[in-house]
Amino acid sequence: MFNGIAPTRFGIKANYVLISTMYELESEAIDALRATLKMPIYTSGPNIPYSQIEPNPSSNQPFYLNWLNSKPPRTVLYVSFGSFLSVTSVEMAEIAYGLTQSGVNFLWVARGETSHLKEICGKNGMVVEWCDQLRILLHSSIGGFCTHCGWNSVKESMFSGVPMLTFPILLDQPLNSKLIVKDWMVGWNMGERVGVFNRDEIAKTVRDFMDPKSVVRTEMMERAKAFSRICQESVVDGGSVNEDIDAFVRDISMN
């Protein structure tokens, strides 16, 4: 997450630090870095290429977007565990059975597993090899994101105002999950709630997470929407990210 820091035996060899985040999301960490490192620190924001999609059905749209267009608002759980997932095929099957038993609509990106998972998933589920993730998260039918907590996925979900059901695996993912669940309070940790891979527990967790009548979910959605506004405001004129990028460009141009 911290670009440009190159530790050496003589200290840190860098002129600037450019961090792929927003000040509003990680103000304490950024303040601590600025107080510790003797160099300018800038944020580069969510790096989002667009903030909305065309909602109307179209023959030119991918089939999965047309499928989403047929679903009511905030009723679909988007599922993606990234390009590397260290679980067995048996565990993947339990997740698939759990999602199916939940009765919740879901769109699952599962590279290399689609044929097997399609046999398990019922009429409420769609399994694809690939999709445009940001376009999915910005779609009005998406009400949650079951994610491995890769940082790019976290930023896109926060930008889109979508609560997360976290499934951290390795590296920075457990820390990202902690931010989502404990600090920002816009998600649940599925691993903590399920414990072991059990389809019945997975089904219950997904059902509760997506329950439109739940007060807890309503509050979580409101917090996610508020963060979405903050993220989108950070990249417009006068926003924190926009000002940081301008300052960074001025600095490197002068030097």
Secondary structure, DSSP 8 states (H G I E B T S, - for coil): -EET--EETTEE--S-EEESS-TTTSHHHHHHHHHHSSS-EEE-----S-S----S--TTS-HHHHHHHTS-TT-EEEEE--S-----HHHHHHHHHHHHHHT-EEEEE-TTTHHHHHHH--TTEEEES---HHHHHTSTTEEEEEE---HHHHHHHHHHT--EEE---STTHHHHHHIIIIIS--EEEHHHHH-S--HHHHHHHHHHHT-TT-HHHHHHHHHHHHHHHHHHHHTSTT-HHHHHHHHHHHHHHH-
